[in-house]
Amino acid sequence: MITVIRIGHRPFRDKRITTHVALVSRAFGADSILVDEKDETLENTVNRVTENFGGNFSIKSGVNWKKEFRDFKGVRVNLSMYGVNVDDRIENIRMATEGKDMIILVGAEKVPIDAYNIADFNIAISNQPHSEVSALAMFLDRFYKGKELEKKYEGKMNVIPMDHGKLVKFIPDEQQSMKILYESGADERIISHVTTVYNLSMAMGRYANADMKLIAAGSLLHDIGRTKTNGISHAVAGADLLREKNIDELIVRIVERHTGAGILPEEAKKLGLPDRNYIPETLEEKIVAQADNLVSGKNIVTLAETLERYKLQGLEEPAKRIKKLQEELSKACGKELDEIAMELNN
């Protein structure tokens, strides 16, 4: 675990630079940042970035920096233009941190001599005046040998790398999902159905320890294609509509694969559907698909009722897949899905 500690912060003068220190800490592999002066606005800004772009980065302001730095159980590094060049000490630091945590002190204009005396390593990124933001970025990059740039984040907003232009795909929350539904022309019939599927999916997701933000958006948006068509192709229509809105592919695939327990390639071909994968693969895709199977209109039904409906339509093989999916998810939840459904009905 790597902690950055920022000292000398002045809330009314240094907010922007300290925000950048925090953002570099997060983006370049640190796990948390401590700031000496209390600054709730700074905390809120950094927490919003983490919430939107992902990760488990944390921030705490108003700490006693000397106590935190002195009492830290691990390797203490002070970044300063007066220290030893990073390339002359980075291997020593890597060796010293094997099996240990590290704290990195980043100061403002004047760093007290205590910081130099407490530190295990006083490190310079050049002995010339420059930004503490660049110093922290270069130190972390040297420490991780560039591997920190390969770290994957899953947040509400995900930047898609492009040679030209810019593209951000996002995972909407409940309020944003409902807004998308209404703006797309969803009527009350669709709204009441997806709301019930949402409630059942969320209950299943909690038991199965699934990604709840994916469950929330995927369940609310799973039938958005019914604003275009009520046929078997509504899942395709919904997926295409969401792609046009730059919704994250994790949500798009939940929508695209929610029909029954999935549609096999040969079935899709007979139905005239585009050549795509319609089989739910992730836990979240499976949960939303099965929750939809257990909701008729706005009412939660039993598995037996769902299977009977499929058999009456001559859909024996899809019914078998739905039953198998029920068994798989009941095991993942540690509880029969019909029991979870009964809890909601009661």
C-alpha positions as a Markdown table, in Angstrom:
| # | Residue | x | y | z |
|---|---|---|---|---|
| 1 | Met | 0.0 | 0.0 | 0.0 |
| 2 | Ile | 1.3 | 3.5 | -0.9 |
| 3 | Thr | 0.2 | 6.6 | 0.9 |
| 4 | Val | 1.0 | 10.1 | -0.2 |
| 5 | Ile | 1.1 | 12.8 | 2.5 |
| 6 | Arg | 0.7 | 16.4 | 1.4 |
| 7 | Ile | 2.0 | 19.1 | 3.8 |
| 8 | Gly | 1.9 | 22.9 | 3.6 |
| 9 | His | -1.5 | 22.9 | 2.0 |
| 10 | Arg | -3.3 | 26.3 | 2.1 |
| 11 | Pro | -7.0 | 25.7 | 1.2 |
| 12 | Phe | -7.5 | 29.2 | -0.2 |
| 13 | Arg | -4.3 | 29.3 | -2.3 |
| 14 | Asp | -3.2 | 25.8 | -3.0 |
| 15 | Lys | -6.5 | 24.0 | -3.9 |
| 16 | Arg | -5.6 | 23.4 | -7.5 |
| 17 | Ile | -2.1 | 22.2 | -7.0 |
| 18 | Thr | -3.0 | 19.9 | -4.1 |
| 19 | Thr | -5.9 | 18.5 | -6.2 |
| 20 | His | -3.3 | 17.7 | -8.9 |
| 21 | Val | -1.1 | 16.0 | -6.3 |
| 22 | Ala | -4.1 | 13.9 | -5.3 |
| 23 | Leu | -5.0 | 13.0 | -8.9 |
| 24 | Val | -1.5 | 12.1 | -9.8 |
| 25 | Ser | -1.3 | 9.9 | -6.6 |
| 26 | Arg | -4.5 | 8.1 | -7.7 |
| 27 | Ala | -3.6 | 7.8 | -11.4 |
| 28 | Phe | 0.0 | 6.7 | -10.8 |
| 29 | Gly | -0.6 | 3.9 | -8.4 |
| 30 | Ala | -0.9 | 5.3 | -4.8 |
| 31 | Asp | -3.8 | 4.0 | -2.7 |
| 32 | Ser | -4.6 | 7.1 | -0.6 |
| 33 | Ile | -3.6 | 10.7 | 0.3 |
| 34 | Leu | -3.4 | 12.5 | 3.6 |
| 35 | Val | -3.5 | 16.3 | 3.7 |
| 36 | Asp | -2.4 | 18.4 | 6.7 |
| 37 | Glu | -5.0 | 21.1 | 6.5 |
| 38 | Lys | -8.7 | 20.3 | 6.7 |
| 39 | Asp | -10.3 | 20.9 | 3.3 |
| 40 | Glu | -13.8 | 19.3 | 2.7 |
| 41 | Thr | -14.0 | 20.8 | -0.8 |
| 42 | Leu | -10.8 | 19.1 | -1.8 |
| 43 | Glu | -12.0 | 15.8 | -0.4 |
| 44 | Asn | -15.3 | 16.1 | -2.3 |
| 45 | Thr | -13.5 | 16.8 | -5.5 |
| 46 | Val | -11.2 | 13.9 | -5.3 |
| 47 | Asn | -13.9 | 11.5 | -4.1 |
| 48 | Arg | -16.1 | 12.5 | -7.1 |
| 49 | Val | -13.2 | 11.7 | -9.5 |
| 50 | Thr | -12.8 | 8.3 | -7.8 |
| 51 | Glu | -16.5 | 7.6 | -7.9 |
| 52 | Asn | -16.8 | 8.6 | -11.6 |
| 53 | Phe | -13.5 | 7.0 | -12.9 |
| 54 | Gly | -13.2 | 4.0 | -10.6 |
| 55 | Gly | -10.7 | 2.6 | -8.1 |
| 56 | Asn | -10.6 | 2.5 | -4.3 |
| 57 | Phe | -8.5 | 5.7 | -3.8 |
| 58 | Ser | -9.2 | 7.5 | -0.5 |
| 59 | Ile | -8.4 | 11.0 | 0.8 |
| 60 | Lys | -8.4 | 12.4 | 4.4 |
| 61 | Ser | -7.6 | 16.0 | 5.2 |
| 62 | Gly | -6.8 | 17.7 | 8.6 |
| 63 | Val | -4.2 | 15.2 | 9.8 |
| 64 | Asn | -1.2 | 15.7 | 12.0 |
| 65 | Trp | 1.4 | 15.3 | 9.3 |
| 66 | Lys | 4.4 | 14.9 | 11.7 |
| 67 | Lys | 2.7 | 12.2 | 13.7 |
| 68 | Glu | 1.5 | 10.3 | 10.6 |
| 69 | Phe | 4.9 | 10.5 | 9.0 |
| 70 | Arg | 6.9 | 9.6 | 12.1 |
| 71 | Asp | 4.6 | 6.8 | 13.3 |
| 72 | Phe | 4.2 | 5.2 | 9.8 |
| 73 | Lys | 5.0 | 1.5 | 9.9 |
| 74 | Gly | 6.8 | 1.2 | 6.7 |
| 75 | Val | 9.2 | 3.0 | 4.4 |
| 76 | Arg | 9.1 | 6.8 | 4.5 |
| 77 | Val | 10.2 | 8.9 | 1.5 |
| 78 | Asn | 10.5 | 12.6 | 1.3 |
| 79 | Leu | 10.5 | 14.1 | -2.1 |
| 80 | Ser | 12.7 | 17.2 | -2.2 |
| 81 | Met | 15.0 | 19.0 | -4.7 |
| 82 | Tyr | 17.7 | 18.7 | -2.0 |
| 83 | Gly | 17.6 | 14.9 | -1.9 |
| 84 | Val | 19.6 | 12.2 | -3.7 |
| 85 | Asn | 18.8 | 11.6 | -7.3 |
| 86 | Val | 16.0 | 9.1 | -7.7 |
| 87 | Asp | 17.9 | 6.8 | -10.1 |
| 88 | Asp | 20.6 | 6.4 | -7.5 |
| 89 | Arg | 18.2 | 5.2 | -4.8 |
| 90 | Ile | 15.1 | 3.6 | -6.5 |
| 91 | Glu | 16.4 | 0.1 | -6.4 |
| 92 | Asn | 17.2 | 0.5 | -2.6 |
| 93 | Ile | 13.6 | 1.8 | -2.1 |
| 94 | Arg | 12.1 | -1.2 | -4.0 |
| 95 | Met | 14.1 | -3.6 | -1.9 |
| 96 | Ala | 13.2 | -1.8 | 1.3 |
| 97 | Thr | 9.5 | -1.9 | 0.5 |
| 98 | Glu | 9.3 | -5.6 | -0.2 |
| 99 | Gly | 6.5 | -6.8 | 2.1 |
| 100 | Lys | 6.1 | -3.2 | 3.5 |
| 101 | Asp | 3.9 | -0.2 | 2.9 |
| 102 | Met | 5.4 | 3.2 | 1.8 |
| 103 | Ile | 4.5 | 6.8 | 2.6 |
| 104 | Ile | 5.6 | 9.6 | 0.3 |
| 105 | Leu | 5.8 | 13.1 | 1.7 |
| 106 | Val | 5.1 | 15.9 | -0.8 |
| 107 | Gly | 5.6 | 19.4 | 0.5 |
| 108 | Ala | 4.7 | 22.9 | -0.7 |
| 109 | Glu | 7.1 | 25.9 | -0.6 |
| 110 | Lys | 8.9 | 25.2 | 2.7 |
| 111 | Val | 9.3 | 21.8 | 4.2 |
| 112 | Pro | 10.3 | 21.6 | 7.9 |
| 113 | Ile | 13.6 | 20.0 | 8.7 |
| 114 | Asp | 11.8 | 17.4 | 10.7 |
| 115 | Ala | 10.6 | 15.8 | 7.4 |
| 116 | Tyr | 14.2 | 15.3 | 6.3 |
| 117 | Asn | 15.2 | 13.8 | 9.6 |
| 118 | Ile | 12.2 | 11.4 | 9.9 |
| 119 | Ala | 12.5 | 10.2 | 6.3 |
| 120 | Asp | 14.2 | 6.9 | 5.4 |
| 121 | Phe | 15.0 | 8.3 | 2.0 |
| 122 | Asn | 15.2 | 11.9 | 0.8 |
| 123 | Ile | 14.8 | 11.7 | -2.9 |
| 124 | Ala | 15.2 | 14.4 | -5.7 |
| 125 | Ile | 13.7 | 14.3 | -9.2 |
| 126 | Ser | 16.4 | 16.7 | -10.4 |
| 127 | Asn | 18.1 | 19.2 | -8.1 |
| 128 | Gln | 16.4 | 22.1 | -9.9 |
| 129 | Pro | 13.2 | 23.9 | -8.8 |
| 130 | His | 10.1 | 22.4 | -10.4 |
| 131 | Ser | 6.6 | 21.2 | -9.6 |
| 132 | Glu | 5.9 | 18.7 | -6.8 |
| 133 | Val | 3.2 | 17.3 | -9.1 |
| 134 | Ser | 5.8 | 16.3 | -11.7 |
| 135 | Ala | 8.1 | 15.0 | -9.0 |
| 136 | Leu | 5.5 | 12.7 | -7.5 |
| 137 | Ala | 4.5 | 11.4 | -11.0 |
| 138 | Met | 8.1 | 10.7 | -12.0 |
| 139 | Phe | 8.9 | 9.0 | -8.7 |
| 140 | Leu | 5.9 | 6.7 | -8.9 |
| 141 | Asp | 6.6 | 5.9 | -12.5 |
| 142 | Arg | 10.2 | 5.0 | -11.7 |
| 143 | Phe | 9.1 | 2.9 | -8.7 |
| 144 | Tyr | 6.5 | 0.9 | -10.7 |
| 145 | Lys | 8.8 | 0.8 | -13.9 |
| 146 | Gly | 5.9 | 2.2 | -15.9 |
| 147 | Lys | 3.5 | -0.6 | -15.0 |
| 148 | Glu | 1.2 | 1.7 | -13.2 |
| 149 | Leu | 0.0 | 3.0 | -16.6 |
| 150 | Glu | -1.4 | -0.5 | -17.3 |
| 151 | Lys | -3.7 | -0.4 | -14.3 |
| 152 | Lys | -7.4 | -0.8 | -15.3 |
| 153 | Tyr | -10.1 | 1.2 | -13.6 |
| 154 | Glu | -13.8 | 0.5 | -13.8 |
| 155 | Gly | -15.8 | 3.6 | -12.9 |
| 156 | Lys | -19.0 | 5.3 | -14.1 |
| 157 | Met | -16.9 | 7.0 | -16.8 |
| 158 | Asn | -14.4 | 5.2 | -18.9 |
| 159 | Val | -12.1 | 7.0 | -21.4 |
| 160 | Ile | -11.7 | 5.1 | -24.7 |
| 161 | Pro | -8.2 | 5.5 | -26.2 |
| 162 | Met | -8.3 | 7.1 | -29.7 |
| 163 | Asp | -5.8 | 8.3 | -32.2 |
| 164 | His | -8.0 | 11.3 | -32.9 |
| 165 | Gly | -10.9 | 12.9 | -31.1 |
| 166 | Lys | -12.1 | 12.0 | -27.7 |
| 167 | Leu | -14.7 | 9.4 | -26.4 |
| 168 | Val | -15.9 | 8.8 | -22.9 |
| 169 | Lys | -18.3 | 5.9 | -22.2 |
| 170 | Phe | -20.2 | 6.0 | -19.0 |
| 171 | Ile | -22.2 | 3.8 | -16.6 |
| 172 | Pro | -25.4 | 5.7 | -15.6 |
| 173 | Asp | -26.7 | 5.5 | -12.1 |
| 174 | Glu | -30.4 | 4.9 | -11.3 |
| 175 | Gln | -31.4 | 8.5 | -11.8 |
| 176 | Gln | -29.5 | 8.8 | -15.1 |
| 177 | Ser | -30.9 | 5.5 | -16.3 |
| 178 | Met | -34.5 | 6.6 | -15.6 |
| 179 | Lys | -33.8 | 9.8 | -17.5 |
| 180 | Ile | -32.5 | 7.9 | -20.5 |
| 181 | Leu | -35.6 | 5.7 | -20.5 |
| 182 | Tyr | -38.0 | 8.6 | -20.4 |
| 183 | Glu | -36.1 | 10.6 | -23.0 |
| 184 | Ser | -36.2 | 7.5 | -25.3 |
| 185 | Gly | -40.0 | 7.4 | -25.0 |
| 186 | Ala | -40.5 | 4.6 | -22.4 |
| 187 | Asp | -44.1 | 4.3 | -21.4 |
| 188 | Glu | -45.4 | 3.4 | -17.9 |
| 189 | Arg | -45.7 | -0.2 | -18.9 |
| 190 | Ile | -42.0 | -0.4 | -19.6 |
| 191 | Ile | -41.2 | 1.6 | -16.5 |
| 192 | Ser | -43.2 | -0.6 | -14.2 |
| 193 | His | -41.6 | -3.7 | -15.7 |
| 194 | Val | -38.0 | -2.6 | -15.5 |
| 195 | Thr | -38.5 | -1.3 | -12.0 |
| 196 | Thr | -39.6 | -4.7 | -10.8 |
| 197 | Val | -36.7 | -6.4 | -12.6 |
| 198 | Tyr | -34.4 | -3.8 | -11.0 |
| 199 | Asn | -35.7 | -4.7 | -7.5 |
| 200 | Leu | -35.3 | -8.4 | -8.1 |
| 201 | Ser | -31.9 | -8.0 | -9.8 |
| 202 | Met | -30.6 | -5.9 | -6.9 |
| 203 | Ala | -31.7 | -8.4 | -4.3 |
| 204 | Met | -30.0 | -11.2 | -6.3 |
| 205 | Gly | -26.9 | -9.1 | -6.8 |
| 206 | Arg | -26.5 | -8.5 | -3.1 |
| 207 | Tyr | -26.7 | -12.2 | -2.3 |
| 208 | Ala | -24.2 | -13.0 | -5.1 |
| 209 | Asn | -21.8 | -10.1 | -4.3 |
| 210 | Ala | -22.2 | -8.8 | -7.9 |
| 211 | Asp | -21.2 | -5.3 | -9.2 |
| 212 | Met | -24.3 | -3.4 | -8.1 |
| 213 | Lys | -23.7 | -0.4 | -10.4 |
| 214 | Leu | -23.8 | -2.7 | -13.4 |
| 215 | Ile | -26.8 | -4.5 | -12.1 |
| 216 | Ala | -28.7 | -1.2 | -11.5 |
| 217 | Ala | -28.1 | 0.3 | -14.9 |
| 218 | Gly | -28.4 | -3.0 | -16.8 |
| 219 | Ser | -31.7 | -3.9 | -15.2 |
| 220 | Leu | -33.3 | -0.5 | -15.6 |
| 221 | Leu | -32.2 | -0.2 | -19.2 |
| 222 | His | -32.6 | -3.9 | -20.3 |
| 223 | Asp | -35.9 | -3.2 | -22.1 |
| 224 | Ile | -35.1 | 0.2 | -23.6 |
| 225 | Gly | -35.3 | -1.4 | -27.0 |
| 226 | Arg | -39.0 | -1.9 | -26.5 |
| 227 | Thr | -39.4 | 1.9 | -27.2 |
| 228 | Lys | -38.5 | 0.8 | -30.8 |
| 229 | Thr | -39.9 | -2.7 | -31.2 |
| 230 | Asn | -41.7 | -5.3 | -29.1 |
| 231 | Gly | -40.3 | -8.2 | -31.1 |
| 232 | Ile | -37.5 | -10.6 | -30.4 |
| 233 | Ser | -35.1 | -7.9 | -31.8 |
| 234 | His | -35.8 | -5.5 | -28.9 |
| 235 | Ala | -32.6 | -6.5 | -27.2 |
| 236 | Val | -30.6 | -5.7 | -30.3 |
| 237 | Ala | -32.4 | -2.4 | -30.7 |
| 238 | Gly | -31.8 | -1.5 | -27.1 |
| 239 | Ala | -28.1 | -2.3 | -27.4 |
| 240 | Asp | -27.7 | -0.2 | -30.5 |
| 241 | Leu | -29.5 | 2.7 | -28.9 |
| 242 | Leu | -27.3 | 2.6 | -25.9 |
| 243 | Arg | -24.1 | 2.4 | -28.0 |
| 244 | Glu | -25.3 | 5.6 | -29.8 |
| 245 | Lys | -25.5 | 7.2 | -26.3 |
| 246 | Asn | -21.9 | 6.1 | -25.4 |
| 247 | Ile | -23.1 | 3.9 | -22.6 |
| 248 | Asp | -20.3 | 1.6 | -21.4 |
| 249 | Glu | -20.2 | -1.8 | -23.2 |
| 250 | Leu | -20.6 | -3.6 | -19.9 |
| 251 | Ile | -24.1 | -2.3 | -19.7 |
| 252 | Val | -24.7 | -2.7 | -23.5 |
| 253 | Arg | -23.9 | -6.4 | -23.3 |
| 254 | Ile | -26.3 | -6.9 | -20.3 |
| 255 | Val | -29.1 | -5.4 | -22.5 |
| 256 | Glu | -28.0 | -7.3 | -25.6 |
| 257 | Arg | -27.9 | -10.7 | -23.9 |
| 258 | His | -30.9 | -10.5 | -21.5 |
| 259 | Thr | -33.4 | -12.5 | -23.6 |
| 260 | Gly | -34.3 | -15.8 | -21.9 |
| 261 | Ala | -31.1 | -17.5 | -20.8 |
| 262 | Gly | -29.5 | -16.3 | -24.0 |
| 263 | Ile | -30.0 | -17.1 | -27.7 |
| 264 | Leu | -27.8 | -19.7 | -29.4 |
| 265 | Pro | -26.1 | -18.7 | -32.7 |
| 266 | Glu | -28.3 | -21.1 | -34.8 |
| 267 | Glu | -31.4 | -19.7 | -33.1 |
| 268 | Ala | -30.3 | -16.1 | -33.7 |
| 269 | Lys | -29.8 | -16.9 | -37.4 |
| 270 | Lys | -33.3 | -18.4 | -37.7 |
| 271 | Leu | -34.8 | -15.4 | -36.0 |
| 272 | Gly | -33.0 | -13.0 | -38.4 |
| 273 | Leu | -30.9 | -11.4 | -35.7 |
| 274 | Pro | -27.5 | -9.9 | -36.4 |
| 275 | Asp | -24.4 | -12.1 | -36.0 |
| 276 | Arg | -23.6 | -11.3 | -32.4 |
| 277 | Asn | -23.1 | -13.2 | -29.1 |
| 278 | Tyr | -26.5 | -13.3 | -27.3 |
| 279 | Ile | -25.4 | -15.7 | -24.4 |
| 280 | Pro | -25.0 | -14.0 | -21.0 |
| 281 | Glu | -21.5 | -14.6 | -19.7 |
| 282 | Thr | -20.8 | -12.4 | -16.7 |
| 283 | Leu | -22.5 | -12.7 | -13.4 |
| 284 | Glu | -24.3 | -9.4 | -13.9 |
| 285 | Glu | -25.5 | -10.4 | -17.4 |
| 286 | Lys | -26.9 | -13.6 | -16.0 |
| 287 | Ile | -28.6 | -12.0 | -13.0 |
| 288 | Val | -30.5 | -9.4 | -15.1 |
| 289 | Ala | -31.5 | -12.0 | -17.7 |
| 290 | Gln | -32.9 | -14.4 | -15.0 |
| 291 | Ala | -34.6 | -11.6 | -13.1 |
| 292 | Asp | -36.3 | -10.6 | -16.3 |
| 293 | Asn | -37.4 | -14.3 | -16.8 |
| 294 | Leu | -39.0 | -14.2 | -13.3 |
| 295 | Val | -41.0 | -11.0 | -13.9 |
| 296 | Ser | -44.1 | -11.0 | -16.0 |
| 297 | Gly | -45.3 | -7.5 | -16.6 |
| 298 | Lys | -44.8 | -5.9 | -13.3 |
| 299 | Asn | -45.3 | -9.0 | -11.2 |
| 300 | Ile | -42.7 | -11.4 | -9.9 |
| 301 | Val | -43.5 | -15.1 | -10.8 |
| 302 | Thr | -42.0 | -18.4 | -9.9 |
| 303 | Leu | -39.6 | -20.4 | -12.0 |
| 304 | Ala | -42.3 | -23.0 | -12.6 |
| 305 | Glu | -44.7 | -20.4 | -14.0 |
| 306 | Thr | -41.9 | -19.1 | -16.3 |
| 307 | Leu | -41.1 | -22.6 | -17.5 |
| 308 | Glu | -44.7 | -23.4 | -18.2 |
| 309 | Arg | -45.1 | -20.2 | -20.3 |
| 310 | Tyr | -42.1 | -21.2 | -22.4 |
| 311 | Lys | -43.3 | -24.8 | -22.9 |
| 312 | Leu | -46.8 | -23.6 | -24.0 |
| 313 | Gln | -45.0 | -21.7 | -26.7 |
| 314 | Gly | -43.1 | -24.8 | -27.8 |
| 315 | Leu | -39.8 | -23.4 | -26.5 |
| 316 | Glu | -38.5 | -26.5 | -24.7 |
| 317 | Glu | -34.8 | -25.9 | -25.2 |
| 318 | Pro | -34.8 | -22.3 | -24.0 |
| 319 | Ala | -36.8 | -23.4 | -21.0 |
| 320 | Lys | -34.1 | -26.0 | -20.1 |
| 321 | Arg | -31.5 | -23.2 | -20.3 |
| 322 | Ile | -33.6 | -21.0 | -18.0 |
| 323 | Lys | -33.9 | -23.8 | -15.5 |
| 324 | Lys | -30.1 | -24.4 | -15.6 |
| 325 | Leu | -29.4 | -20.7 | -15.2 |
| 326 | Gln | -31.7 | -20.6 | -12.2 |
| 327 | Glu | -29.7 | -23.4 | -10.6 |
| 328 | Glu | -26.4 | -21.7 | -11.3 |
| 329 | Leu | -27.5 | -18.4 | -9.8 |
| 330 | Ser | -29.2 | -20.0 | -6.8 |
| 331 | Lys | -25.8 | -21.5 | -6.0 |
| 332 | Ala | -24.0 | -18.2 | -6.6 |
| 333 | Cys | -26.5 | -16.4 | -4.3 |
| 334 | Gly | -26.4 | -19.2 | -1.6 |
| 335 | Lys | -30.2 | -19.1 | -1.7 |
| 336 | Glu | -33.0 | -20.3 | -4.0 |
| 337 | Leu | -34.0 | -17.5 | -6.4 |
| 338 | Asp | -37.7 | -18.3 | -5.8 |
| 339 | Glu | -37.1 | -17.6 | -2.1 |
| 340 | Ile | -35.4 | -14.3 | -2.9 |
| 341 | Ala | -38.4 | -13.5 | -5.1 |
| 342 | Met | -40.8 | -14.4 | -2.3 |
| 343 | Glu | -39.1 | -12.0 | 0.1 |
| 344 | Leu | -39.7 | -9.2 | -2.3 |
| 345 | Asn | -43.4 | -10.2 | -2.8 |
| 346 | Asn | -43.9 | -10.2 | 0.9 |
